[in-house]
Amino acid sequence: MIHIYPGYNKNNEQENYECLTLLKGSVYSIVGPTGSGKSQFFEDIELLSDSQGVTRRVIKSDASIPVVAHLSQKMNFMVEMSVEEFVTIHASCLGVGDTKKHCDSVVQLANSITGEEIFCHDLLTKLSGGQARSLMIADIAMNPNSDIVLLDEIENAGIDRLKVLKMLSDANKMVLIVTHDPLLALLADFRFVFKDGGITHFLKQTLEEKRLSKHLLQIDRKQSDIRQRLRKGMEIREDYFNEKKITME
């Protein structure tokens, strides 16, 4: 777990909390307008900020050196090697015994969250954005050493973002996700709200929000279905929306 002690926002005002404790196996969404301090918060966590940084926020960990995995929007593969070579090399560095089995598991996991199938012989540099991110996330999920996972707007990555959250949570990772997606924000166990470079709210998911997120989930599935129909060259007619009404039940 990590403990966050208050820093100061851009107006030199101290954040209004005593100590926030974050746990493994929980999902934390981070919301706020562009420039509100979300990326700086990630940097503070990666560096275990000691009050000498921009925000003067202090972050302590129960582990001496926690392993933080950070996946940003602009991250991509630059090395000329196959998927199998990359995953196998990483597995060897982690001390995994059966690297072939590990590689197969990572690729299978990656394919469960991307719409375009990945093959072991595929070159990393030839992967699409969605394929690359799904491979990175699957590799993180299968890494027993990564305690904390920082995700930046995965709703724009072309992958199944809901499966990603479940995958990482099931792997007992502490997941922090910057998002502008209301569904992801509401599905998280806890929610950080940022403004003017500081944390203004730290909220636990309420029972009502949990119920309302199911309503948003129905809408999201409807949109996903429309997206798939459009990709197949199908026409969308008005009667489609009357096939199944979205309810609050």
N, C-alpha and C positions, 0 to 999 in steps of 0.2 A: 504494500500500500504506500501511497505518498500523501504528504501533508502540505497544504498550501496556506501560507500566512500572508496577510494583506500587504499589498504594495500601494502604489499611487497612480492615478490616471493622468491624462495629459494636462489637466487643470491643477495638478499638484494636490488633488484631494485624495485622502486615504480611502481605500476600499472598505466597505462596511460589513466586515465579518471578522471572526476571531481566528478560526482555523477550519479548513475544509479537508476532509479525509476521503481519498479516492481508493476504491477497492478493486481487486482483480475479479473478473467475471461480470463486471458491470459496464454498461454503456452510458457515456456522457456526451450529449450533444452540445454544441457551442454555436450560439446564434448571435447575430448583431450585424449592423450595416458594414459595408466595406470601409476599412480604416479604423475599425473600432477596437482593435487590439487582439484579434483572434490569433493571427500568425505569430505575434510576439509572445502570446501565451504558450504556444507550442515550443517556441525557442527557449522560454524559461524552463519548461519541463525537460527538454532535451539536455539542457546545461545544468539542471538542478540549481536554479538561480539562488544566489546567496546575498541578495539585497544590494549588490553592486551593479546590477544591470539597469536597463532603461526604466523598468517598472518598479524597481526596488522591492520586488516580490521575493519572498523566501519560499523555496520548495525543498522539502526533505523527504528522503525515502528510507523505509525500513531496511531495504536491501542496500548494501554498501555501494554497489554500482549497478543500478537497474538497466536492463537492455531495452532500449527504446527503438521501435521500428516506425519510421515516418514515411508515409506515402503521399507525395504532393501531386498536384495536377500536372506539373510539367515534367515529372519523372519519366524516363524512358530508357530502354536498353541501347547501349552504344557499341558493345563488344560483338565481334563476329564469331559467334559460336552457336551451337544448337541448343534447344531447350534442355535436352537430356544432359549435355555437357555442363551447362550452367547449374542445373539443379544438383547434379552429381558432385560437382566441385564444392558447392555450398554445403551439401550433406556431409562430405568428407571433413570439411572445416568444423562442422558441428559434432563430429565424432559419431555419426550415424553408422551402424554396422552394415545393414543391407541397403546400399545406396540405390540399387536398381528398384527394389520394392518401394523405397522412399520416393524416387522419381515418379514412378507410376501413380503413387498416391497423390502427389502434388499436382500432376497433370489432370488426374481424374477430378480432383477438388476444383481446380481452375476451370475445367469444362462445365462444372455444375453451376457456375455463376456468369458464364459468358455465352453469347449467342452464336459465336463462331468457334468451331472446334479447334483445339490446339493439339498438335502431334509432336511426339518427342523429337522427330527429325527436323522440325521447323527451325529456321534461323531466328534468333532473337530480334534482329534488326528488321525482319520481314513481318513481325507480328503487328496487328492493328493496335490502336490505342487501348481498346477494350480488352483484347487478348493479353497485352503486356501487363495491364493493371491486374487482371484476374490472376495471372501467373505470379505476380509479386505478392498479392494478397494471400494466395494459397500457400506460397512459400513461407510467408510470415506465420500463417495459422499452424503450419506443420513444424515450425521452429520452436523447440521446447524451451529455448533460452530467452525468447522475446517476451518480456513482462508487460510492456506498455505499447499500444499501437495508436499512432496518430494518423488520422485520415482527413484529407482535405477535399471536400466537395465531391465525394464519390458518385453523386447523382449525375455528374457530367462525364463519367468514365465509360459509359456504355456497357455496364455490367448490372447484374441483379443485386442492387444495393441492400435489399432486405435479407437476402440469403447471406450476404457478406457479414452483416451485423450478427446474425445467428451463428454463423460459422466461427467467428472470432470469440463471441461470448461463450459458446460451447467449449472452445479451446482454453477457457479460463484466462483470457487476456483482459487487461484493462483497456477499454476502447474509448478514445476521445475522437469525436468527429465534428469538424466544422461543416456546417450545412446551411443552405437556404431553402431546403426542402421541408415543408411543414410536417410531412408524414415521418421523416427520419427524426426530426426534432421532437415530435410527440412520442415516438416509439421508444426513445431512450429512457433509461431508468432515472436519469437526472439531467438537468438542463442548466448550462451556464448562459447568462445573458451579458453581452459586452456593450459598452458605450464609452466613447471618448478615451479609449485606451485602458479601461478598467472593467472589473467585474461588478455589475450592478445587482444581479440576482443569481442565486443558486437554488434551483427548484427541484423538488422531487416529483416524479410523475404521479398525478392524482388518479383516482378511480374514474372520474369523469373524463379525463384526458385519455385514459386507456380505452374507454368506451367510444369516445369520439374518433380515436385513431382507427378503430375498426371501420367506421364510416368512410374515412379517408382512404383506407385500404381498398374498399370496394370501388371507389372512384379511380384509384390508381390501377386496379386490375382492368377496369373498363378502358382506360387510356392505353394500357399495354396491349389489350386486344385490338383496339383500333390501329395502333402502331403496326402490329403484325399484319393486319389486313391490308393496310396501305403498302407495306413492303412486298406483299404478294400481288399487288396490282388490282386489288379489289376495290369496288366503289362502296362508299359509306352513304347509306340512305337514312332518312328520318325514322323509318320504322325500326331501325336497329336499336335505337334508344328506348323503344317501347318493349323490346324483347324481355328485358329484366330490369325492373326498377331498382334503384338504389335505396335501401332502407336504413333506418337508424337502429334496427334490431341487432 
